[in-house]
Amino acid sequence: MRPLQVPEEEYLRRGHVGCAGCGAVIAMRFALKALGPDTVVVIPACCWGVIAGAYPQSSLDVPILHAAFATAGATASGVRAALDMRGEPDTTVMAWAGDGGTFDIGLQSLSGAVERDEDILYVCYDNEAYMNTGVQRSSSTPYGTRTTTTPREGWKRTRKKNIMETLAAHRIAYAATASIAYPEDMIRKFRKARDLKGHARFLHVFASCPTGWGVPSELTVKLARLAVRTNVFPLYEVENGVSYTLNTEGDLPVRAYLSPQGRFRHLSPEDIQDIQRMVDEDWRLLRAKAQGPPQRARLMA
Amino acid sequence: MKQVLEGSHAVSEAVRLARVQVVSAYPITPQTHIVEAISEFCSDGTMDARFICVESEHSAMAAVIGASNAGVRAFTATSSHGLALMHELLHWASGARLPIVMAEVNRALAPGWNIWTDQTDSLAQRDTGWIQLYCEDGQEVLDTTLEAFRLAEAVNLPVMVVLDAFFLSHTFEPVDVPDQDTVDRFLPPFDPRFRLDTKNPCAFGPITGPDRYMEIRRDIQAAMDRAPEVLAAVEQEFFSLFGRRYGAVDAFLCDDAEVILVVSGTAAATCRQAVGDLRKTGERVGMLKIRLFRPFPATEIRAILPKAPKVAVVDRNVSFGAGGIFAQEVKAALALHKGNTAVYSYIAGLGGRDITTATFQEIYLTTKDTPTPPAESVWVGLAQEERA
């Protein structure tokens, strides 16, 4: 087994206030290792608004601009314009939003920024519910999930919004999924996105949430890997909204991913079969767009 | 150089002269002429700025907040529903101590849809921490916009330059447009102490608990408290360079007045005429125009209004359940004064209805002939109810 090729530099300091096993913290750590210090981070309301630290402290070694919930795309656009006017066009402006701030309340400002092809990198770290406020459902919450607003037998019976397809429909220059369980792939995609200067770029990062998902904190990375290996969260890239590249192909049934999680514990075998059918259908659609087998060479399972 | 300019374009010219670097806006009638002209300036290269055409007013304010945090002079413009949609970000801009300047064209709120002038939109934002200046004519719009940047950058608070829909935004008047060199002397480049800088990484706007939040709010109040004094100094310098000044308030024939009419916006121009006409018939009437609404110029008002036994505040706005908003503020300002000035409150001209010299004459005579003020605001110029 070869060691991971991950940069040594750290831009995330000890003392952040994330939960034990927080996938979003791992995501930020890898993201900044990839992007480097010439990066400004715009954070709307989300877990990271807390994790970053309370005044007067900060857990990041790059500038942070906290922003109103719905505004990540617009605020980042303003920062970009100002840095360009100040003669600092090379600085990367990264919007860093949760699924609520991306799929729901921030979708309009994200759509506007992408339509304008703003020179920004927009990252959604997706933990599939409003975790910061106590695990309420978002439009990123998958079918079958119990949250505090889809409790007991009212578990969520609609599908997760496909944010990648939404972005692809904007004909965005670059959109990719990434997972904290595949750091080399993730770092490659962040660097590719960083270097695609002059265009809007989007990364959808799967960030497991032990607190909200009802799993022990040591399962964070394992669950993220299982999401990829079951095709629940396939890793792929889309260029200009039309050119798809698959990075992975699952080899496990969805049960392997669902069964360790408290949020899915109520599901019957029939419910799980329903979810398997949805995942299979999504995978077929994705395969058809990619028009070819996955390119797995860069990944370590 | 004197030019015949629309009120909207007086704003646009000032924004160009102020060397604003980032503009973001979303179109709404009657603000559109302001941002269309700025778009042309950016497009034809007479203004070195980035114009961000966002998808909502909420995003417009968010974008200028981002730009101002990154250390450039930023501007936006809106009206009515657009301002209402911005509400959350108005608090954000002042809380972040950003010297953003916004032109706000007073327009009524729906339903029913009404694009005409009404001050309720901007006055509903009175608690957001923005300095508010209300303009009477095109020259004042241009000059106030230039002063707004100096004021905002001196106290680190955003400034709203307010002008009436159509009566000012779409009215052409001769306006003296100053030359760039003199404006540059008045308004040096924006150079904030703190900004987003990867060489000096700081976090802006993080979680602030009960142990810190209150002091930061007190600092905003302190900045507001300084604003009148700073405005006076800025106006003094403006006067020395351009020969014009406006004050926080403008008193017209108040010294011997039995009744002082209190007005704002373009109604002040009409009121001047009405006061002049009434004076010719021997009536002892004066006018106080309120230009600075936030912070409310209570000291200046206490120095003028108690000269008269009666004050009639004419509000082109309403706070439902409380009445005219300027009247509330005037009453509060006079509450600490030991005099016996009676404050009469009138509501007129909502949704673009005309306020004419005859309206002011009626208000004056009603005030003169009514011994004590009614408890509620009196609505002036209502249509007679149709019989069923």
Chai-1 contact restraints between the chains, C-beta under 6 A:
chainA,res_idxA,chainB,res_idxB,connection_type,confidence,min_distance_angstrom,max_distance_angstrom,comment,restraint_id
A,D38,B,T198,contact,1.0,0.0,6.0,A-B,restraint_1
A,V40,B,L196,contact,1.0,0.0,6.0,A-B,restraint_2
A,A52,B,P206,contact,1.0,0.0,6.0,A-B,restraint_3
A,A54,B,P206,contact,1.0,0.0,6.0,A-B,restraint_4
A,A54,B,I207,contact,1.0,0.0,6.0,A-B,restraint_5
A,Y55,B,P206,contact,1.0,0.0,6.0,A-B,restraint_6
A,Y55,B,T208,contact,1.0,0.0,6.0,A-B,restraint_7
A,Y55,B,R212,contact,1.0,0.0,6.0,A-B,restraint_8
A,S58,B,A203,contact,1.0,0.0,6.0,A-B,restraint_9
A,D61,B,P201,contact,1.0,0.0,6.0,A-B,restraint_10
A,V62,B,P201,contact,1.0,0.0,6.0,A-B,restraint_11
A,P63,B,L196,contact,1.0,0.0,6.0,A-B,restraint_12
A,P63,B,P201,contact,1.0,0.0,6.0,A-B,restraint_13
A,P63,B,C202,contact,1.0,0.0,6.0,A-B,restraint_14
A,I64,B,A203,contact,1.0,0.0,6.0,A-B,restraint_15
A,L65,B,N69,contact,1.0,0.0,6.0,A-B,restraint_16
A,L65,B,L196,contact,1.0,0.0,6.0,A-B,restraint_17
A,L65,B,F204,contact,1.0,0.0,6.0,A-B,restraint_18
A,H66,B,G205,contact,1.0,0.0,6.0,A-B,restraint_19
A,H66,B,P206,contact,1.0,0.0,6.0,A-B,restraint_20
A,A68,B,E88,contact,1.0,0.0,6.0,A-B,restraint_21
A,A68,B,W92,contact,1.0,0.0,6.0,A-B,restraint_22
A,T71,B,A62,contact,1.0,0.0,6.0,A-B,restraint_23
A,A74,B,V54,contact,1.0,0.0,6.0,A-B,restraint_24
A,A74,B,S59,contact,1.0,0.0,6.0,A-B,restraint_25
A,A74,B,A62,contact,1.0,0.0,6.0,A-B,restraint_26
A,A74,B,A63,contact,1.0,0.0,6.0,A-B,restraint_27
A,T75,B,A62,contact,1.0,0.0,6.0,A-B,restraint_28
A,T75,B,G66,contact,1.0,0.0,6.0,A-B,restraint_29
A,S77,B,I52,contact,1.0,0.0,6.0,A-B,restraint_30
A,S77,B,A63,contact,1.0,0.0,6.0,A-B,restraint_31
A,G78,B,A63,contact,1.0,0.0,6.0,A-B,restraint_32
A,G78,B,V64,contact,1.0,0.0,6.0,A-B,restraint_33
A,G78,B,G66,contact,1.0,0.0,6.0,A-B,restraint_34
A,G78,B,A67,contact,1.0,0.0,6.0,A-B,restraint_35
A,V79,B,G66,contact,1.0,0.0,6.0,A-B,restraint_36
A,V79,B,A70,contact,1.0,0.0,6.0,A-B,restraint_37
A,A81,B,V22,contact,1.0,0.0,6.0,A-B,restraint_38
A,A81,B,R50,contact,1.0,0.0,6.0,A-B,restraint_39
A,A81,B,I52,contact,1.0,0.0,6.0,A-B,restraint_40
A,A81,B,A67,contact,1.0,0.0,6.0,A-B,restraint_41
A,A82,B,V22,contact,1.0,0.0,6.0,A-B,restraint_42
A,A82,B,A67,contact,1.0,0.0,6.0,A-B,restraint_43
A,A82,B,A70,contact,1.0,0.0,6.0,A-B,restraint_44
A,A82,B,V72,contact,1.0,0.0,6.0,A-B,restraint_45
A,L83,B,A70,contact,1.0,0.0,6.0,A-B,restraint_46
A,M85,B,Q21,contact,1.0,0.0,6.0,A-B,restraint_47
A,M85,B,R50,contact,1.0,0.0,6.0,A-B,restraint_48
A,M85,B,V72,contact,1.0,0.0,6.0,A-B,restraint_49
A,T91,B,T198,contact,1.0,0.0,6.0,A-B,restraint_50
A,S109,B,S59,contact,1.0,0.0,6.0,A-B,restraint_51
A,G112,B,V54,contact,1.0,0.0,6.0,A-B,restraint_52
A,G112,B,E55,contact,1.0,0.0,6.0,A-B,restraint_53
A,G112,B,S59,contact,1.0,0.0,6.0,A-B,restraint_54
